[in-house]
Amino acid sequence: MNDRSERPKRVLHIVSGMNRGGAETMIMNMYRHTDRRRVQFDFISHREETCDYDPEIISLGGRVFYVPSIGSAGLLSYLKNIREILIENGPFAAVHAHTDFQTGFAALAAKLAGVPVRICHSHNTAWKPNPRLLDTLQLHLFRWFMFSCSTALCACGKDAGRFLFGGNKMRKNAVHLLQNGIDLDRFQEANSRSKAVMKQRFGIRENVLVIGHVGRFFEQKNHPFLLELAVRFKKAETPFQAVLAGDGPLRRQMEEQAAELGLENDILFLGVVEDIPALMRTFDVFVMPSLFEGLPLVLVEAQASGLPCVVSDRITEETDMGIGLLKRLSLEAGFERWTEEISRAAQTEKPSWSEIQSGLAERGYDAKANLARLMDLYSISAAEGQ
């Protein structure tokens, strides 16, 4: 491996931090299946502390570089820092930016460093619950940098593509759709395990309705709505347990609010969970009342687990895998309607594994299959990447 031509081609992913979010999990799902003798992933993170996936990245031979965000460092310092990393640690075959509206600046830094492939990737359908006129004007400016400095635009779904790049780019088929693929083998294996054993592992009660949610504790996930649903189930004297997995800046506030509502014994805050397929095995229904989303990977994972899902209609219809498990509902429908739909969904008959596998694969959510498409975007041959 001393000869430069024998070294793996390196791709640099730029992320806010490699914690267990949908985009980050999608990257890792494909990274694990990459032939790392030929292609290696590195990461720029805007978080100085160690993130959930950082140890695994390093164990797989990747590198994690810390760069302060634009908000912390300022635009010129941000560009300078990324350019220096690219020059000092390259060469890089591609730079793949996942930071939504800031991706254009990452692409500019990569262009200045001479990186041939520069990808801007959209993972969201909005970036603020109530954007102002100034926010909209800023987005148009951000798009100019994306269009001018990238060599390819990518999105996890059509709605995410329209949000970040505009309807015109979508109509011209100028955006590559790369769904957030998952490792289907892990879900098939988890679906064969004992549900009772998995409940015991996570400390989840038996003989109750288990309402599950996985998501970071940020405003967009709308956790207060979940707490109010729990209040309604308790008032109705329905035996239940709400299980919330994830971490984030609002977690402590939600824990305190749950205590104030007298829900200490009804809601289980698990924090970050590594084995999502095993956790999903314990749920009876998955609930996601988000204010906005891109195309949340966790909903694909829930359906891969055969779970009925009740979600807000702010979440794109593209999350429906066509296997009869997804119910979209307006947040304005009222808590009574939500509790009714959750109770009804929990009685849904689980589809067979072959139906689950077929539904997800047909819609492009098999991580192994998506790896070849990703290598095409990087202008790396399939033989090199797998």
C-alpha positions as MATLAB code, in Angstrom:
seq = 'MNDRSERPKRVLHIVSGMNRGGAETMIMNMYRHTDRRRVQFDFISHREETCDYDPEIISLGGRVFYVPSIGSAGLLSYLKNIREILIENGPFAAVHAHTDFQTGFAALAAKLAGVPVRICHSHNTAWKPNPRLLDTLQLHLFRWFMFSCSTALCACGKDAGRFLFGGNKMRKNAVHLLQNGIDLDRFQEANSRSKAVMKQRFGIRENVLVIGHVGRFFEQKNHPFLLELAVRFKKAETPFQAVLAGDGPLRRQMEEQAAELGLENDILFLGVVEDIPALMRTFDVFVMPSLFEGLPLVLVEAQASGLPCVVSDRITEETDMGIGLLKRLSLEAGFERWTEEISRAAQTEKPSWSEIQSGLAERGYDAKANLARLMDLYSISAAEGQ';
ca = [
       0.000    0.000    0.000;
       2.999    2.308   -0.248;
       2.294    3.122   -3.868;
      -0.112    6.057   -4.167;
      -2.156    4.284   -6.870;
      -2.870    1.391   -4.478;
      -4.295    3.549   -1.734;
      -8.066    3.685   -1.361;
      -9.860    6.614   -2.924;
     -11.124    8.879   -0.174;
     -14.499   10.613    0.074;
     -15.060   13.386    2.614;
     -18.530   13.686    4.147;
     -19.383   16.998    5.805;
     -21.951   16.717    8.607;
     -23.016   18.677   11.661;
     -22.058   15.654   13.781;
     -22.175   11.878   13.387;
     -24.871   11.209   15.974;
     -27.691    8.741   15.347;
     -29.848   10.800   13.008;
     -31.418    9.607    9.763;
     -28.814   11.045    7.383;
     -25.940    9.880    9.562;
     -27.357    6.364    9.851;
     -27.850    6.241    6.075;
     -24.179    7.135    5.533;
     -23.060    4.463    7.996;
     -25.306    1.816    6.435;
     -23.473    2.284    3.128;
     -20.047    2.847    4.701;
     -20.201   -0.580    6.365;
     -20.817   -2.255    2.994;
     -18.113   -0.320    1.137;
     -14.942   -2.191    0.149;
     -12.662   -0.056    2.273;
      -9.550   -1.416    0.595;
     -10.618    0.603   -2.451;
     -12.818    3.430   -1.091;
     -12.581    5.064    2.326;
     -14.849    7.628    3.983;
     -13.620   10.531    6.117;
     -15.754   13.085    7.942;
     -15.780   16.735    8.875;
     -17.871   17.284   12.002;
     -19.007   20.587   13.480;
     -19.124   19.022   16.948;
     -15.900   19.004   18.934;
     -17.130   16.315   21.315;
     -17.144   12.666   20.270;
     -20.365   11.742   18.464;
     -22.163    8.384   18.505;
     -20.664    6.997   15.304;
     -17.139    8.466   15.643;
     -15.558    5.396   17.328;
     -16.960    3.080   14.659;
     -15.729    5.382   11.886;
     -12.214    5.271   13.287;
     -12.380    1.489   13.719;
     -13.286    1.188   10.019;
     -10.258    3.249    9.001;
     -11.963    6.602    8.559;
     -10.872    9.922    9.979;
     -12.953   12.573   11.755;
     -11.862   16.214   11.486;
     -13.379   18.937   13.627;
     -14.274   22.253   11.986;
     -16.289   24.940   13.823;
     -19.583   25.742   12.115;
     -20.133   28.876   10.057;
     -22.072   30.366   12.956;
     -19.114   29.865   15.294;
     -16.175   30.612   12.996;
     -17.581   32.962   10.363;
     -17.777   32.222    6.652;
     -14.185   33.043    5.641;
     -12.639   30.989    8.455;
     -15.014   28.123    7.667;
     -13.961   28.042    4.019;
     -10.290   28.294    4.970;
     -10.533   25.450    7.503;
     -12.228   23.036    5.089;
      -9.873   23.900    2.234;
      -6.834   23.269    4.441;
      -8.146   19.867    5.551;
      -8.779   18.882    1.944;
      -5.299   19.915    0.798;
      -3.378   18.549    3.772;
      -5.181   15.202    4.021;
      -6.036   14.450    0.392;
      -6.303   13.792   -2.363;
     -10.068   13.319   -2.169;
     -12.125   11.869   -4.993;
     -15.287   13.604   -3.753;
     -16.766   15.869   -1.092;
     -20.325   15.072   -0.025;
     -22.005   17.779    2.097;
     -25.056   16.902    4.213;
     -25.569   20.220    6.022;
     -28.604   21.330    4.002;
     -28.565   25.076    3.266;
     -24.855   25.376    4.165;
     -23.817   22.723    1.640;
     -23.024   25.347   -1.000;
     -20.254   26.808    1.140;
     -18.746   23.354    1.661;
     -18.875   22.852   -2.112;
     -17.140   26.210   -2.602;
     -14.301   25.199   -0.260;
     -13.965   21.887   -2.132;
     -13.907   23.699   -5.465;
     -11.144   25.999   -4.224;
      -9.193   22.895   -3.147;
      -9.559   21.291   -6.583;
     -11.817   18.371   -5.576;
     -13.418   17.052   -8.800;
     -16.760   15.790   -7.385;
     -18.781   18.038   -5.059;
     -22.245   16.944   -3.892;
     -24.862   19.002   -2.045;
     -27.404   16.743   -0.320;
     -30.823   17.725    1.044;
     -32.156   15.781    4.021;
     -34.994   18.079    5.132;
     -38.220   19.650    3.903;
     -37.831   22.794    6.030;
     -35.304   24.393    8.313;
     -37.495   26.533   10.572;
     -41.107   25.974   11.727;
     -42.161   29.512   10.719;
     -39.663   30.992    8.237;
     -39.687   34.744    7.746;
     -39.204   36.654    4.489;
     -35.532   37.153    5.335;
     -35.134   33.387    5.761;
     -36.590   32.823    2.292;
     -34.261   35.396    0.763;
     -31.316   33.729    2.477;
     -32.321   30.377    1.029;
     -32.197   31.837   -2.496;
     -28.670   33.084   -1.794;
     -27.642   29.689   -0.418;
     -28.999   28.040   -3.567;
     -26.782   30.219   -5.733;
     -23.699   28.806   -4.006;
     -25.037   25.246   -4.291;
     -25.753   25.550   -7.998;
     -22.493   27.387   -8.758;
     -20.094   25.216   -6.787;
     -21.471   21.670   -6.795;
     -21.149   19.052   -9.512;
     -24.281   17.164   -8.374;
     -27.393   17.785   -6.279;
     -28.866   14.979   -4.217;
     -31.950   14.539   -2.007;
     -33.446   11.833    0.196;
     -36.843   12.406   -1.430;
     -38.802   14.641   -3.792;
     -40.087   16.998   -1.090;
     -36.577   17.426    0.328;
     -35.295   18.173   -3.174;
     -37.983   20.792   -3.793;
     -37.303   22.478   -0.464;
     -33.564   22.967   -0.800;
     -33.105   23.197   -4.564;
     -36.467   24.474   -5.783;
     -39.221   23.064   -7.973;
     -37.475   24.059  -11.189;
     -34.487   21.798  -10.505;
     -36.833   18.927   -9.668;
     -38.852   19.411  -12.857;
     -35.652   19.343  -14.893;
     -34.583   16.105  -13.169;
     -31.438   17.887  -12.022;
     -31.597   16.322   -8.553;
     -30.491   12.745   -7.877;
     -32.845   10.947   -5.493;
     -30.913    8.736   -3.100;
     -33.245    7.245   -0.538;
     -32.065    6.695    3.010;
     -31.403    2.993    2.640;
     -31.272    0.565    5.560;
     -29.630   -2.800    6.185;
     -32.610   -5.098    5.631;
     -30.735   -8.154    6.942;
     -30.600   -6.653   10.455;
     -34.361   -6.146   10.535;
     -35.102   -9.626    9.247;
     -32.950  -11.064   12.017;
     -34.530   -8.846   14.709;
     -38.059   -9.734   13.564;
     -37.300  -13.384   14.348;
     -36.331  -12.679   17.976;
     -38.571  -13.104   21.020;
     -40.552   -9.946   21.728;
     -40.711  -10.775   25.440;
     -36.931  -11.148   25.658;
     -36.391   -7.816   23.908;
     -38.840   -6.075   26.255;
     -36.960   -7.415   29.242;
     -33.691   -6.192   27.762;
     -34.951   -2.586   27.507;
     -37.018   -2.564   30.699;
     -40.369   -2.359   28.911;
     -43.496   -3.692   30.602;
     -45.525   -6.669   29.428;
     -49.284   -6.679   28.809;
     -49.533   -2.972   27.987;
     -49.859   -0.984   24.779;
     -46.277    0.035   23.918;
     -46.196    3.342   22.032;
     -42.749    3.875   20.542;
     -40.870    6.878   19.243;
     -37.254    7.293   18.133;
     -35.944   10.791   17.461;
     -33.620   13.499   18.648;
     -35.062   15.910   21.195;
     -35.383   18.946   18.934;
     -38.340   21.252   18.358;
     -39.253   19.718   15.006;
     -39.941   16.313   16.587;
     -42.820   17.782   18.640;
     -42.267   15.780   21.842;
     -44.793   17.892   23.840;
     -47.477   16.419   21.571;
     -46.352   12.923   22.586;
     -46.595   13.844   26.275;
     -50.138   15.127   25.804;
     -51.084   11.879   24.065;
     -49.736   10.005   27.085;
     -51.915   12.157   29.355;
     -54.980   11.195   27.298;
     -54.195    7.460   27.435;
     -53.720    7.687   31.211;
     -57.024    9.530   31.706;
     -58.741    6.833   29.651;
     -57.174    4.227   31.985;
     -55.603    2.439   29.029;
     -52.701    0.225   30.167;
     -49.821    1.685   28.171;
     -46.165    2.661   28.196;
     -44.627    5.325   25.953;
     -41.016    4.552   25.069;
     -38.936    7.484   23.813;
     -35.456    6.788   22.453;
     -32.979    9.517   21.551;
     -31.118   12.438   23.044;
     -30.820   16.144   22.427;
     -31.077   19.608   23.982;
     -34.772   19.311   24.905;
     -34.593   15.903   26.586;
     -34.200   17.178   30.160;
     -37.071   19.619   29.651;
     -39.314   16.793   28.409;
     -38.363   14.589   31.355;
     -39.231   17.374   33.778;
     -42.514   18.065   31.984;
     -43.412   14.363   32.108;
     -42.835   14.373   35.871;
     -45.006   17.465   36.301;
     -47.795   15.686   34.398;
     -47.532   12.639   36.672;
     -46.222   10.400   33.886;
     -43.013    9.172   35.594;
     -44.194    5.544   35.506;
     -45.783    5.766   32.074;
     -42.951    7.153   29.930;
     -39.561    5.512   29.529;
     -36.741    7.777   28.342;
     -34.093    5.423   26.951;
     -31.559    7.888   25.569;
     -29.488    6.795   22.572;
     -30.122    3.178   21.534;
     -27.662    1.426   19.242;
     -29.738   -1.623   18.328;
     -32.766    0.017   16.705;
     -34.063   -3.206   15.069;
     -34.199   -4.883   18.498;
     -35.920   -1.853   20.070;
     -38.518   -1.691   17.300;
     -39.336   -5.325   18.060;
     -40.738   -4.233   21.443;
     -43.193   -1.613   20.117;
     -46.845   -2.148   19.276;
     -47.205    1.102   17.337;
     -44.800    3.833   16.226;
     -45.886    7.476   16.605;
     -44.229   10.510   15.008;
     -46.030   13.890   15.267;
     -43.228   15.962   13.695;
     -43.705   19.610   12.749;
     -41.499   19.055    9.688;
     -39.119   16.411    8.355;
     -37.126   15.441    5.312;
     -37.687   11.760    4.760;
     -37.126   10.296    8.240;
     -35.168    7.062    8.096;
     -36.706    5.920   11.362;
     -40.108    5.590    9.650;
     -38.566    3.309    7.053;
     -37.004    1.317    9.895;
     -40.342    1.100   11.704;
     -42.043   -0.345    8.623;
     -39.108   -2.726    8.107;
     -39.985   -3.958   11.603;
     -43.600   -4.513   10.565;
     -44.808   -1.730   12.864;
     -48.014    0.229   12.235;
     -47.149    3.944   12.219;
     -49.283    6.982   13.036;
     -47.531   10.143   11.854;
     -48.296   13.793   11.196;
     -49.267   14.858    7.697;
     -46.331   17.281    7.796;
     -44.232   14.220    6.949;
     -43.997   13.434    3.249;
     -46.172   10.706    1.706;
     -42.937    9.242    0.334;
     -42.446    7.569    3.711;
     -45.267    5.131    2.924;
     -43.687    1.833    1.843;
     -46.994    0.589    0.413;
     -47.425   -2.299    2.865;
     -50.431   -0.949    4.772;
     -48.585    0.280    7.857;
     -48.636    4.087    7.611;
     -51.438    6.412    8.730;
     -50.868   10.160    8.184;
     -52.922   12.465   10.381;
     -53.244   16.234   10.767;
     -51.882   17.702   13.987;
     -55.075   19.768   14.057;
     -57.237   16.620   14.129;
     -57.179   16.686   17.918;
     -55.768   14.404   20.597;
     -58.914   12.276   20.784;
     -58.620   11.393   17.102;
     -54.906   10.634   17.526;
     -55.498    8.306   20.457;
     -58.242    6.511   18.518;
     -55.985    6.031   15.499;
     -53.091    4.815   17.653;
     -55.309    2.253   19.390;
     -56.715    1.137   16.049;
     -53.279    0.938   14.423;
     -51.960   -1.299   17.199;
     -54.460   -3.957   16.031;
     -53.111   -3.919   12.453;
     -52.070   -7.332   11.147;
     -48.323   -7.493   10.539;
     -47.287   -8.117    6.911;
     -44.993  -11.038    6.069;
     -41.248  -10.486    5.795;
     -41.386  -11.059    2.024;
     -43.987   -8.256    1.716;
     -41.843   -5.944    3.856;
     -38.655   -6.703    1.942;
     -40.332   -6.300   -1.434;
     -41.999   -2.996   -0.501;
     -38.780   -1.407    0.740;
     -36.550   -2.719   -2.032;
     -38.951   -1.572   -4.772;
     -38.865    1.963   -3.357;
     -35.082    2.113   -3.148;
     -34.494    1.627    0.579;
     -32.003   -1.246    0.403;
     -28.640    0.207    1.504;
     -26.637   -2.400   -0.389;
     -28.374   -1.580   -3.668;
     -27.970    2.166   -3.101;
     -24.211    1.858   -2.634;
     -23.670    1.335   -6.368;
     -25.680    4.505   -7.121;
     -23.601    6.436   -4.608;
     -20.350    5.311   -6.219;
     -21.682    6.468   -9.583;
     -22.219    9.930   -8.086;
     -18.612    9.872   -6.900;
     -17.420    8.809  -10.388;
     -15.991    5.675   -8.780;
     -16.575    2.408  -10.602;
     -18.649   -0.301   -8.910;
     -15.608   -2.563   -8.891;
     -13.747    0.006   -6.819;
     -16.539    0.684   -4.369;
     -17.802   -2.787   -3.472;
];
